[in-house]
């Protein structure tokens, strides 16, 4: 990875964090809450949502292709 791939991510995560902060409780609407939501909560939520289907999909296709006759 280089800055051409990491740079846009580092710029868009805070923007998504600002959108999420509009629905957060008043106590979280400060700089610390914004940074936590931007750089921890959003990537963590994406990992929780995206990682299991990828792993189980990989296992499923490995099983399908392992069952093929040669």
MDAnalysis code that builds the backbone (N, CA, C; Angstrom):
import MDAnalysis as mda
import numpy as np

u = mda.Universe.empty(210, n_residues=70, atom_resindex=np.repeat(np.arange(70), 3), trajectory=True)
u.add_TopologyAttr("name", ["N", "CA", "C"] * 70)
u.add_TopologyAttr("resid", np.arange(1, 71))
u.add_TopologyAttr("resname", ["UNK", "UNK", "UNK", "UNK", "UNK", "UNK", "UNK", "UNK", "UNK", "UNK", "UNK", "UNK", "UNK", "UNK", "UNK", "UNK", "UNK", "UNK", "UNK", "UNK", "UNK", "UNK", "UNK", "UNK", "UNK", "UNK", "UNK", "UNK", "UNK", "UNK", "UNK", "UNK", "UNK", "UNK", "UNK", "UNK", "UNK", "UNK", "UNK", "UNK", "UNK", "UNK", "UNK", "UNK", "UNK", "UNK", "UNK", "UNK", "UNK", "UNK", "UNK", "UNK", "UNK", "UNK", "UNK", "UNK", "UNK", "UNK", "UNK", "UNK", "UNK", "UNK", "UNK", "UNK", "UNK", "UNK", "UNK", "UNK", "UNK", "UNK"])
u.atoms.positions = np.array([
    [0.839, -1.188, 0.000],
    [0.000, 0.000, 0.000],
    [0.877, 1.242, 0.000],
    [0.413, 2.205, -0.714],
    [1.131, 3.470, -0.742],
    [0.153, 4.605, -0.420],
    [0.640, 5.815, -0.516],
    [-0.184, 6.963, -0.137],
    [-1.333, 7.197, -1.102],
    [-1.222, 6.650, -2.332],
    [-2.325, 6.819, -3.279],
    [-3.563, 6.028, -2.869],
    [-3.378, 4.977, -2.084],
    [-4.535, 4.207, -1.621],
    [-4.929, 4.571, -0.196],
    [-3.971, 4.906, 0.641],
    [-4.274, 5.228, 2.039],
    [-4.787, 6.660, 2.182],
    [-4.265, 7.569, 1.379],
    [-4.638, 8.977, 1.478],
    [-6.129, 9.243, 1.338],
    [-6.767, 8.738, 0.274],
    [-8.218, 8.969, 0.156],
    [-9.023, 8.366, 1.300],
    [-8.587, 7.229, 1.814],
    [-9.294, 6.616, 2.940],
    [-9.176, 7.503, 4.170],
    [-7.979, 8.026, 4.418],
    [-7.785, 8.894, 5.580],
    [-8.560, 10.203, 5.449],
    [-8.866, 10.612, 4.210],
    [-9.646, 11.833, 4.031],
    [-11.149, 11.573, 4.085],
    [-11.607, 10.401, 3.633],
    [-13.051, 10.163, 3.594],
    [-13.607, 9.642, 4.912],
    [-12.802, 8.940, 5.706],
    [-13.309, 8.450, 6.989],
    [-13.789, 9.575, 7.902],
    [-13.043, 10.688, 8.035],
    [-13.580, 11.786, 8.861],
    [-14.864, 12.398, 8.294],
    [-15.012, 12.403, 6.963],
    [-16.256, 12.923, 6.384],
    [-17.432, 12.011, 6.712],
    [-17.223, 10.701, 6.615],
    [-18.270, 9.772, 7.030],
    [-18.533, 9.910, 8.530],
    [-17.467, 10.150, 9.298],
    [-17.625, 10.360, 10.732],
    [-18.485, 11.577, 11.039],
    [-18.326, 12.646, 10.251],
    [-19.165, 13.836, 10.447],
    [-20.632, 13.523, 10.179],
    [-20.891, 12.712, 9.149],
    [-22.286, 12.345, 8.865],
    [-22.869, 11.509, 10.000],
    [-22.070, 10.597, 10.540],
    [-22.557, 9.746, 11.628],
    [-22.752, 10.566, 12.897],
    [-21.897, 11.560, 13.116],
    [-21.978, 12.356, 14.344],
    [-23.278, 13.151, 14.447],
    [-23.974, 13.363, 13.339],
    [-25.231, 14.113, 13.403],
    [-26.319, 13.342, 14.140],
    [-26.180, 12.015, 14.246],
    [-27.195, 11.213, 14.937],
    [-26.678, 10.647, 16.257],
    [-25.482, 11.038, 16.663],
    [-24.918, 10.547, 17.922],
    [-25.466, 11.368, 19.089],
    [-25.421, 10.801, 20.304],
    [-25.855, 11.569, 21.481],
    [-25.006, 12.832, 21.671],
    [-25.570, 13.791, 22.353],
    [-24.904, 15.089, 22.540],
    [-23.549, 14.947, 23.241],
    [-23.413, 13.985, 24.151],
    [-22.152, 13.808, 24.878],
    [-21.015, 13.374, 23.955],
    [-21.336, 12.715, 22.857],
    [-20.309, 12.233, 21.933],
    [-19.929, 13.270, 20.888],
    [-20.687, 14.341, 20.787],
    [-20.448, 15.302, 19.718],
    [-19.345, 16.276, 20.102],
    [-18.144, 15.751, 20.171],
    [-16.948, 16.558, 20.404],
    [-15.822, 15.967, 19.556],
    [-14.643, 16.530, 19.649],
    [-13.534, 16.080, 18.806],
    [-13.154, 14.636, 19.098],
    [-13.096, 14.271, 20.357],
    [-12.722, 12.900, 20.717],
    [-13.747, 11.895, 20.179],
    [-15.018, 12.183, 20.330],
    [-16.058, 11.292, 19.814],
    [-16.004, 11.179, 18.303],
    [-15.739, 12.293, 17.634],
    [-15.647, 12.298, 16.175],
    [-14.486, 11.440, 15.701],
    [-13.332, 11.557, 16.367],
    [-12.172, 10.758, 15.973],
    [-12.394, 9.274, 16.251],
    [-13.028, 8.957, 17.379],
    [-13.314, 7.551, 17.688],
    [-14.264, 6.968, 16.651],
    [-15.313, 7.709, 16.335],
    [-16.275, 7.219, 15.343],
    [-15.609, 7.094, 13.976],
    [-14.785, 8.070, 13.603],
    [-14.183, 8.074, 12.272],
    [-13.173, 6.955, 12.082],
    [-12.274, 6.777, 13.033],
    [-11.142, 5.885, 12.800],
    [-11.225, 4.550, 13.527],
    [-12.233, 4.361, 14.387],
    [-12.380, 3.075, 15.085],
    [-13.723, 2.433, 14.766],
    [-14.793, 3.172, 14.948],
    [-16.130, 2.578, 14.827],
    [-16.487, 2.228, 13.387],
    [-16.235, 3.117, 12.445],
    [-16.610, 2.839, 11.057],
    [-15.790, 1.688, 10.482],
    [-14.442, 1.684, 10.602],
    [-13.703, 0.509, 10.102],
    [-14.041, -0.769, 10.865],
    [-14.281, -0.651, 12.169],
    [-14.651, -1.839, 12.946],
    [-15.983, -2.410, 12.509],
    [-16.952, -1.531, 12.247],
    [-18.254, -1.992, 11.771],
    [-18.130, -2.649, 10.399],
    [-17.307, -2.082, 9.537],
    [-17.100, -2.698, 8.227],
    [-16.462, -4.076, 8.354],
    [-15.520, -4.218, 9.275],
    [-14.912, -5.536, 9.492],
    [-15.924, -6.537, 10.019],
    [-16.751, -6.106, 10.954],
    [-17.743, -7.017, 11.537],
    [-18.768, -7.440, 10.489],
    [-19.135, -6.529, 9.602],
    [-20.141, -6.844, 8.589],
    [-19.536, -7.601, 7.403],
    [-18.360, -7.206, 6.944],
    [-17.803, -7.762, 5.706],
    [-16.955, -9.006, 5.913],
    [-16.297, -9.143, 7.021],
    [-15.343, -10.247, 7.201],
    [-16.003, -11.622, 7.246],
    [-17.067, -11.838, 8.030],
    [-17.662, -13.186, 8.066],
    [-18.186, -13.682, 6.719],
    [-18.904, -12.867, 5.924],
    [-19.324, -13.388, 4.614],
    [-18.150, -13.729, 3.706],
    [-17.078, -12.955, 3.794],
    [-15.909, -13.269, 2.974],
    [-15.286, -14.592, 3.382],
    [-15.153, -14.820, 4.676],
    [-14.545, -16.066, 5.154],
    [-15.430, -17.255, 4.825],
    [-16.728, -17.152, 5.130],
    [-17.613, -18.277, 4.862],
    [-17.823, -18.477, 3.364],
    [-17.802, -17.416, 2.593],
    [-17.866, -17.556, 1.136],
    [-16.641, -18.262, 0.597],
    [-15.483, -17.913, 1.135],
    [-14.248, -18.586, 0.732],
    [-14.289, -20.065, 1.088],
    [-14.758, -20.381, 2.284],
    [-14.885, -21.786, 2.677],
    [-15.897, -22.519, 1.800],
    [-17.006, -21.862, 1.466],
    [-18.019, -22.480, 0.616],
    [-17.448, -22.805, -0.761],
    [-16.786, -21.834, -1.379],
    [-16.237, -22.077, -2.711],
    [-15.085, -23.069, -2.681],
    [-14.327, -23.081, -1.595],
    [-13.279, -24.105, -1.464],
    [-13.913, -25.490, -1.419],
    [-15.034, -25.626, -0.718],
    [-15.736, -26.911, -0.676],
    [-16.335, -27.283, -2.014],
    [-16.887, -26.306, -2.731],
    [-17.479, -26.584, -4.048],
    [-16.406, -27.037, -5.024],
    [-15.289, -26.339, -5.043],
    [-14.238, -26.700, -5.991],
    [-13.484, -27.948, -5.565],
    [-13.479, -28.267, -4.285],
    [-12.830, -29.500, -3.828],
    [-13.663, -30.720, -4.205],
    [-14.953, -30.552, -4.416],
    [-15.849, -31.657, -4.742],
    [-15.819, -32.006, -6.228],
    [-15.238, -31.182, -7.057],
    [-15.198, -31.428, -8.499],
    [-14.338, -32.639, -8.825],
    [-14.767, -33.359, -9.837],
    [-13.965, -34.491, -10.306],
    [-12.874, -33.968, -11.224],
    [-11.757, -34.627, -11.184],
    [-10.627, -34.173, -12.013],
    [-10.566, -34.907, -13.313],
])
